[in-house]
Amino acid sequence: MLWSLLLFIITISILVTVHEFGHFFVARLCKVHVECFSIGFGKKIWSHSFSNGTELVIAMIPLGGYVRMLNSRASKLSSDLEKLAFDKKRIWQRAAIIFAGPFANFILALIIYWIIFLMGVVDYPVKINSIIPSTPAASINIPADAELKMIDNAKIDNWNDVNVALVSALGKSNINITYIDNSVTNKPQEIDRNVNISNWYFDIEKESPITAFGFEPKKLEIYPIVNKIVSDSAAAQAGLQVGDKIVSYNDHLYQNWDDFTNTIKNAAIIKIRVNRNNKEVELTLKPTRNKNGEGVAGFFPTSNAIIKQYDFFNGFDKAVKQTMLTAKLTVRSLYQLVTGVIGLKHLSGPITIAKSAGQTASYGFTPYLYFLAFISISLGVINLVPLPMLDGGQLLFLFFEMMKGKALSSKAQDRFFRVGFVLLMVIMGIALFNDILRL
């Protein structure tokens, strides 16, 4: 829990800082004086005043932040200072300053995805092992070993893409499935089928959309051949070499990778027989222990997975598409929530986010980056919801001002703020209640 809490604070701090910097940066471009740039709320922990009069603050409660700009409604200003006030700027300038916060979150996600694709992502064919009876997939007779290529016009590169596409499809009446039929040897065919999903529904808390739709994924094919050895690991000390093919372990013939890894996790000593250059060699492996007490060998097997590494420009193009896809999914999820396709019980709050941050970070740096990008996009989209407490509400006020030719009165804005505050508190309360139920 402490690890999750720490990562939650780091995650929120990154996202809030980027969001508020978006407001700050465009405000400065529009020549608006920024009085305070605060990361967090409450009592000051640290502050610094710059020569331009802006105070940078780090506050005690790291669950948000704000940029306070000069405003003639808050205090009486001289004619010179009025030129630097936010409320005296043109509507398009104020709209740009407000929109810059969510936009900065989208840019952050794009950069994160770009870094991920430049580093390389693990990819393997998205093939179906079997189709589950009495499901939407069963209605179109997709054959085993078929490779999914597109779902509802979304390109499929991995099973996460399948997951995203199916969640986005909830509430629709039909979707298109494009797959490669490999059932006829040496004659694969691309098939495009339409699936009726008007009566399809699943509980995203309890079911995977993939299996609920009827796909039983074909697992990553792992071969008992050593592909890479970690230096100074148990495998290196045992004398394993790249290219060794595991024949048996502890006098049991090799059956599958899962059984072998379970043996590594639990055994203190393992007698391994390998085929090396058509000769059998017997080795003794003594697994080291990780923080959970499980055995670790320190080598990687050969598989049908590949590391797909993108160049600078293709990586950027892929990152843009991934950012747009994730934003589209988030907007679609909000729509499903409002229309009742997804129930309020699926709302998540800070506790779930903290747990997810800890879990994804424990899987490695890349999964945490994916999580950070997703949360950044979610924050950007949610802030554009037209509630007065959010950036979207402020943009709505500007729209009214543009239509009427003058700003809404302070009294009218105050009423909207009160209604928005109540709605926001209700939503946050439901999300927090759901978090507690999930503990």
C-alpha positions as CSV (number, residue, x, y, z in Angstrom):
1,M,0.0,0.0,0.0
2,L,2.9,2.4,0.7
3,W,4.4,1.6,-2.6
4,S,1.0,2.2,-4.3
5,L,0.5,5.4,-2.4
6,L,4.0,6.7,-3.4
7,L,3.4,5.9,-7.1
8,F,0.0,7.5,-6.9
9,I,1.5,10.7,-5.6
10,I,4.2,10.6,-8.3
11,T,1.6,9.9,-11.0
12,I,-0.8,12.7,-9.9
13,S,2.1,15.2,-9.4
14,I,3.3,14.5,-13.0
15,L,-0.1,14.8,-14.5
16,V,-1.2,17.9,-12.5
17,T,2.2,19.7,-13.2
18,V,1.9,19.1,-16.9
19,H,-1.8,20.1,-17.0
20,E,-1.2,23.4,-15.1
21,F,1.9,24.1,-17.1
22,G,-0.3,24.0,-20.2
23,H,-2.5,26.8,-18.7
24,F,0.6,28.7,-17.6
25,F,2.5,28.5,-20.9
26,V,-0.4,29.7,-23.0
27,A,-1.3,32.4,-20.5
28,R,2.2,33.8,-20.8
29,L,2.0,33.6,-24.6
30,C,-1.2,35.7,-24.3
31,K,0.6,38.1,-22.0
32,V,-1.5,37.3,-19.0
33,H,0.2,37.8,-15.6
34,V,0.3,34.6,-13.6
35,E,0.3,35.3,-9.9
36,C,0.8,31.8,-8.6
37,F,1.6,28.3,-10.1
38,S,0.8,25.8,-7.3
39,I,1.4,22.1,-7.4
40,G,-0.9,20.7,-4.7
41,F,-3.4,22.4,-2.4
42,G,-3.3,23.6,1.2
43,K,-0.3,24.8,3.3
44,K,2.9,25.8,1.4
45,I,5.8,23.4,1.8
46,W,8.1,25.3,-0.5
47,S,7.8,28.4,-2.7
48,H,9.9,30.6,-4.9
49,S,9.1,34.1,-6.4
50,F,10.4,34.9,-9.9
51,S,11.4,38.3,-11.1
52,N,8.2,38.5,-13.3
53,G,6.1,38.3,-10.1
54,T,5.0,34.7,-10.4
55,E,5.2,32.5,-7.3
56,L,5.9,28.8,-7.7
57,V,4.4,26.8,-4.8
58,I,4.6,23.2,-3.8
59,A,1.7,22.6,-1.3
60,M,1.0,19.9,1.3
61,I,-1.9,18.0,-0.4
62,P,-0.6,16.5,-3.7
63,L,-4.0,15.9,-5.2
64,G,-4.3,18.7,-7.6
65,G,-3.0,22.2,-8.4
66,Y,-3.9,25.5,-9.9
67,V,-2.6,28.5,-11.8
68,R,-3.9,31.8,-10.4
69,M,-4.0,34.6,-13.0
70,L,-4.5,38.3,-12.6
71,N,-8.3,39.0,-12.7
72,S,-10.0,42.4,-12.6
73,R,-13.1,40.8,-11.0
74,A,-11.1,39.8,-8.0
75,S,-9.6,43.2,-7.3
76,K,-9.6,46.7,-8.7
77,L,-6.7,47.2,-11.2
78,S,-5.0,50.1,-12.8
79,S,-5.3,50.6,-16.5
80,D,-1.8,49.2,-17.1
81,L,-2.5,46.0,-15.0
82,E,-5.9,45.5,-16.7
83,K,-4.0,44.7,-19.9
84,L,-2.4,41.8,-18.1
85,A,-5.7,40.5,-16.6
86,F,-7.1,37.2,-17.8
87,D,-10.7,38.4,-18.0
88,K,-9.7,41.4,-20.2
89,K,-8.3,39.2,-22.9
90,R,-10.3,38.3,-26.0
91,I,-12.5,35.2,-25.9
92,W,-10.3,33.1,-28.2
93,Q,-7.3,33.9,-26.0
94,R,-9.1,32.9,-22.8
95,A,-10.4,29.7,-24.6
96,A,-6.9,28.9,-25.6
97,I,-5.6,29.3,-22.1
98,I,-8.3,27.1,-20.7
99,F,-8.0,24.4,-23.3
100,A,-4.2,24.3,-23.0
101,G,-4.5,22.3,-19.7
102,P,-6.3,19.2,-21.2
103,F,-4.3,19.6,-24.4
104,A,-1.0,19.4,-22.4
105,N,-2.2,16.0,-21.0
106,F,-2.8,14.8,-24.5
107,I,0.7,15.9,-25.6
108,L,2.2,14.2,-22.5
109,A,0.5,10.9,-23.5
110,L,1.7,11.3,-27.1
111,I,5.3,11.8,-25.9
112,I,5.0,8.7,-23.6
113,Y,3.6,6.5,-26.4
114,W,6.3,7.8,-28.7
115,I,9.0,6.8,-26.2
116,I,7.5,3.4,-25.9
117,F,7.4,2.8,-29.6
118,L,11.0,4.0,-30.0
119,M,12.1,1.6,-27.3
120,G,10.2,-1.3,-29.0
121,V,7.0,-3.2,-28.2
122,V,6.5,-7.0,-27.9
123,D,4.3,-8.2,-30.7
124,Y,3.0,-11.7,-31.8
125,P,0.2,-12.8,-34.1
126,V,-3.3,-12.2,-32.6
127,K,-4.6,-15.7,-33.3
128,I,-7.7,-17.5,-32.0
129,N,-7.3,-20.9,-30.3
130,S,-11.0,-21.6,-30.2
131,I,-14.4,-20.0,-30.2
132,I,-16.6,-20.1,-27.1
133,P,-20.1,-21.4,-27.8
134,S,-23.2,-19.2,-27.5
135,T,-21.3,-16.0,-27.9
136,P,-21.3,-13.3,-30.7
137,A,-18.2,-14.8,-32.2
138,A,-19.8,-18.2,-32.5
139,S,-22.6,-16.8,-34.6
140,I,-20.2,-16.2,-37.6
141,N,-18.2,-19.4,-37.3
142,I,-14.7,-17.9,-37.1
143,P,-12.3,-20.9,-37.5
144,A,-9.6,-21.8,-35.0
145,D,-6.2,-20.3,-35.8
146,A,-7.8,-17.3,-37.5
147,E,-5.7,-14.1,-37.1
148,L,-7.7,-11.0,-36.2
149,K,-6.8,-7.9,-38.3
150,M,-9.6,-5.3,-37.6
151,I,-12.5,-4.9,-35.3
152,D,-15.0,-2.1,-36.0
153,N,-12.5,-0.3,-38.3
154,A,-9.8,-0.4,-35.6
155,K,-6.5,-2.0,-36.6
156,I,-5.5,-5.0,-34.4
157,D,-1.8,-5.4,-33.5
158,N,-2.2,-7.1,-30.2
159,W,-4.7,-8.5,-27.7
160,N,-4.9,-5.1,-25.9
161,D,-6.2,-3.6,-29.2
162,V,-8.9,-6.3,-29.2
163,N,-9.8,-5.5,-25.6
164,V,-10.1,-1.7,-26.4
165,A,-12.1,-2.3,-29.6
166,L,-14.6,-4.6,-27.9
167,V,-15.1,-2.3,-24.9
168,S,-15.7,0.6,-27.3
169,A,-18.3,-1.4,-29.1
170,L,-20.6,-1.9,-26.1
171,G,-24.0,-0.4,-26.8
172,K,-23.7,-0.7,-30.6
173,S,-26.0,-3.0,-32.7
174,N,-23.4,-4.3,-35.1
175,I,-19.6,-4.4,-35.6
176,N,-17.3,-5.6,-38.4
177,I,-14.7,-8.3,-37.8
178,T,-11.8,-8.8,-40.3
179,Y,-9.6,-11.8,-39.9
180,I,-7.2,-14.1,-41.9
181,D,-8.6,-17.6,-42.3
182,N,-5.6,-20.0,-42.0
183,S,-7.7,-23.2,-42.1
184,V,-6.7,-23.9,-45.7
185,T,-3.0,-24.7,-45.8
186,N,-1.0,-22.3,-47.9
187,K,-4.1,-20.4,-48.9
188,P,-4.9,-17.8,-46.2
189,Q,-7.9,-15.6,-47.0
190,E,-9.0,-12.3,-45.6
191,I,-12.6,-12.5,-44.4
192,D,-14.8,-9.6,-43.4
193,R,-17.9,-10.4,-41.4
194,N,-20.6,-8.4,-39.7
195,V,-21.7,-9.4,-36.2
196,N,-24.9,-8.6,-34.5
197,I,-24.2,-7.5,-30.9
198,S,-27.5,-5.7,-30.0
199,N,-28.1,-8.2,-27.2
200,W,-24.4,-8.5,-26.1
201,Y,-23.5,-7.3,-22.7
202,F,-20.9,-8.2,-20.1
203,D,-19.8,-7.0,-16.6
204,I,-16.4,-5.4,-17.1
205,E,-15.6,-5.9,-13.4
206,K,-16.0,-9.7,-13.7
207,E,-15.5,-10.7,-17.3
208,S,-12.9,-10.1,-20.0
209,P,-14.5,-8.5,-23.1
210,I,-12.4,-10.9,-25.2
211,T,-13.8,-14.1,-23.7
212,A,-17.2,-12.6,-23.3
213,F,-17.3,-12.0,-27.1
214,G,-16.2,-15.6,-27.6
215,F,-12.5,-15.4,-28.4
216,E,-10.2,-17.9,-26.6
217,P,-6.8,-16.4,-27.4
218,K,-4.0,-18.6,-28.7
219,K,-1.2,-18.3,-26.2
220,L,2.2,-17.0,-27.0
221,E,4.2,-19.9,-28.4
222,I,7.3,-20.5,-26.2
223,Y,9.9,-22.9,-27.3
224,P,12.4,-24.7,-24.9
225,I,15.4,-23.0,-26.6
226,V,17.5,-20.5,-24.7
227,N,17.4,-17.1,-26.4
228,K,19.1,-14.8,-23.9
229,I,21.0,-15.2,-20.6
230,V,21.2,-12.6,-17.9
231,S,24.8,-12.0,-16.8
232,D,25.7,-13.3,-13.3
233,S,22.4,-15.1,-13.1
234,A,21.7,-18.6,-11.9
235,A,21.5,-19.7,-15.5
236,A,24.9,-18.2,-16.3
237,Q,26.4,-19.9,-13.3
238,A,24.9,-23.2,-14.2
239,G,26.6,-23.0,-17.6
240,L,23.5,-22.6,-19.8
241,Q,24.3,-21.3,-23.3
242,V,22.2,-19.5,-26.0
243,G,20.8,-22.1,-28.3
244,D,20.6,-24.9,-25.7
245,K,17.3,-26.9,-26.1
246,I,15.8,-28.1,-22.8
247,V,15.1,-31.8,-23.0
248,S,14.3,-32.7,-19.4
249,Y,14.4,-31.3,-15.8
250,N,14.6,-33.3,-12.6
251,D,14.2,-36.5,-14.7
252,H,10.9,-35.3,-16.2
253,L,10.7,-34.8,-20.0
254,Y,9.9,-31.2,-21.0
255,Q,6.2,-30.8,-21.5
256,N,5.4,-27.0,-21.5
257,W,6.9,-23.7,-20.4
258,D,4.4,-23.2,-17.6
259,D,5.3,-26.4,-15.8
260,F,9.0,-25.7,-16.2
261,T,8.7,-22.1,-14.8
262,N,6.7,-23.5,-11.8
263,T,9.5,-25.9,-11.1
264,I,12.0,-23.0,-11.2
265,K,9.9,-21.0,-8.8
266,N,9.6,-23.8,-6.2
267,A,12.7,-25.9,-6.4
268,A,16.0,-25.3,-4.7
269,I,18.1,-27.3,-7.2
270,I,17.1,-28.4,-10.7
271,K,18.9,-31.0,-12.8
272,I,18.6,-29.9,-16.4
273,R,19.4,-31.9,-19.5
274,V,19.9,-29.9,-22.6
275,N,20.6,-30.6,-26.3
276,R,23.7,-28.6,-27.3
277,N,25.0,-29.1,-30.9
278,N,23.3,-32.5,-31.1
279,K,24.9,-33.6,-27.8
280,E,23.1,-34.0,-24.5
281,V,24.6,-32.0,-21.6
282,E,23.5,-32.2,-18.0
283,L,23.6,-29.1,-15.8
284,T,22.7,-28.1,-12.3
285,L,20.6,-25.0,-11.9
286,K,20.3,-23.3,-8.4
287,P,17.6,-20.6,-8.8
288,T,18.1,-17.3,-6.9
289,R,15.1,-15.9,-4.9
290,N,13.2,-12.7,-5.6
291,K,11.5,-10.5,-3.0
292,N,8.5,-12.8,-3.1
293,G,10.6,-15.9,-2.3
294,E,10.1,-17.3,-5.8
295,G,13.0,-18.9,-7.8
296,V,14.5,-17.0,-10.7
297,A,16.7,-18.6,-13.3
298,G,17.8,-15.6,-15.4
299,F,17.3,-16.7,-19.0
300,F,14.8,-16.0,-21.7
301,P,13.3,-18.7,-24.1
302,T,12.7,-18.4,-27.8
303,S,9.2,-17.6,-28.8
304,N,7.1,-16.4,-31.8
305,A,7.0,-12.9,-30.3
306,I,9.1,-10.1,-31.9
307,I,10.3,-6.8,-30.6
308,K,8.8,-4.3,-33.0
309,Q,11.0,-1.1,-32.8
310,Y,9.8,2.0,-34.7
311,D,12.0,4.7,-36.1
312,F,11.7,8.3,-35.2
313,F,8.9,9.3,-37.7
314,N,7.0,6.0,-37.7
315,G,7.1,6.0,-33.9
316,F,5.6,9.5,-33.9
317,D,2.9,8.5,-36.3
318,K,2.1,5.4,-34.2
319,A,2.0,7.5,-31.0
320,V,-0.5,10.0,-32.6
321,K,-2.8,7.2,-33.6
322,Q,-2.5,5.5,-30.2
323,T,-3.3,8.8,-28.4
324,M,-6.3,9.4,-30.7
325,L,-7.5,5.8,-30.2
326,T,-7.2,6.0,-26.4
327,A,-9.0,9.4,-26.3
328,K,-11.8,8.0,-28.5
329,L,-12.1,5.0,-26.1
330,T,-12.3,7.4,-23.1
331,V,-15.0,9.6,-24.7
332,R,-16.9,6.4,-25.7
333,S,-16.7,5.1,-22.1
334,L,-18.1,8.4,-20.8
335,Y,-20.9,8.2,-23.3
336,Q,-21.6,4.6,-22.2
337,L,-21.6,5.7,-18.6
338,V,-24.1,8.6,-19.2
339,T,-26.4,6.4,-21.3
340,G,-26.3,3.5,-18.8
341,V,-24.5,1.0,-21.0
342,I,-21.8,1.0,-18.3
343,G,-23.2,1.2,-14.7
344,L,-22.0,3.7,-12.1
345,K,-20.5,0.8,-10.2
346,H,-17.7,0.8,-12.7
347,L,-16.6,4.4,-11.7
348,S,-13.1,4.3,-10.2
349,G,-11.6,6.8,-7.8
350,P,-8.1,7.5,-6.3
351,I,-7.8,4.2,-4.4
352,T,-8.2,2.2,-7.6
353,I,-5.8,4.5,-9.4
354,A,-3.3,4.1,-6.6
355,K,-3.6,0.3,-6.7
356,S,-3.3,0.3,-10.5
357,A,-0.2,2.5,-10.4
358,G,1.5,0.0,-8.0
359,Q,0.4,-3.0,-10.0
360,T,1.5,-1.7,-13.4
361,A,4.8,-0.5,-12.0
362,S,5.5,-3.9,-10.5
363,Y,5.2,-5.4,-14.0
364,G,7.9,-3.1,-15.3
365,F,8.7,0.4,-16.6
366,T,6.9,0.0,-19.9
367,P,3.5,-1.1,-18.4
368,Y,3.7,1.9,-16.0
369,L,4.3,4.2,-19.0
370,Y,1.2,2.8,-20.7
371,F,-0.8,3.4,-17.5
372,L,0.6,7.0,-17.1
373,A,-0.4,7.8,-20.7
374,F,-3.9,6.3,-20.3
375,I,-4.5,8.3,-17.1
376,S,-3.1,11.5,-18.7
377,I,-5.6,11.2,-21.6
378,S,-8.4,10.3,-19.2
379,L,-7.6,13.5,-17.2
380,G,-7.6,15.6,-20.3
381,V,-11.0,14.2,-21.5
382,I,-12.7,14.5,-18.1
383,N,-11.5,18.1,-17.7
384,L,-13.3,18.9,-21.0
385,V,-16.7,17.7,-19.6
386,P,-18.9,20.8,-19.4
387,L,-19.2,21.1,-15.6
388,P,-18.5,24.5,-14.1
389,M,-15.7,23.2,-11.8
390,L,-13.8,21.8,-14.8
391,D,-12.1,23.4,-17.8
392,G,-15.0,22.3,-20.0
393,G,-17.4,24.3,-17.9
394,Q,-15.2,27.4,-18.3
395,L,-15.2,26.9,-22.1
396,L,-19.0,26.6,-21.9
397,F,-19.2,30.0,-20.1
398,L,-17.1,31.5,-22.9
399,F,-19.4,30.0,-25.5
400,F,-22.4,31.7,-23.8
401,E,-20.4,35.0,-23.7
402,M,-19.7,34.7,-27.4
403,M,-23.4,34.0,-28.2
404,K,-24.8,36.8,-25.9
405,G,-22.1,39.4,-26.6
406,K,-21.4,39.7,-22.9
407,A,-20.2,37.5,-20.0
408,L,-22.6,35.7,-17.7
409,S,-23.3,37.6,-14.5
410,S,-21.3,36.6,-11.4
411,K,-24.6,35.5,-9.8
412,A,-25.4,33.2,-12.7
413,Q,-21.9,31.8,-12.8
414,D,-22.1,31.2,-9.0
415,R,-25.3,29.2,-9.4
416,F,-23.7,27.1,-12.1
417,F,-20.7,26.5,-9.9
418,R,-22.8,25.3,-7.0
419,V,-24.7,22.9,-9.2
420,G,-21.5,21.7,-10.8
421,F,-19.8,21.3,-7.4
422,V,-22.7,19.1,-6.1
423,L,-22.6,16.9,-9.2
424,L,-18.8,16.6,-9.0
425,M,-19.0,15.6,-5.3
426,V,-21.7,13.0,-6.0
427,I,-19.6,11.5,-8.8
428,M,-16.5,11.5,-6.6
429,G,-18.4,10.0,-3.7
430,I,-19.7,7.2,-5.9
431,A,-16.2,6.5,-7.2
432,L,-14.7,6.5,-3.7
433,F,-17.5,4.2,-2.5
434,N,-16.8,1.8,-5.4
435,D,-13.1,1.9,-4.5
436,I,-13.8,0.9,-0.9
437,L,-16.1,-2.0,-2.0
438,R,-13.2,-3.3,-4.2
439,L,-10.7,-3.4,-1.3
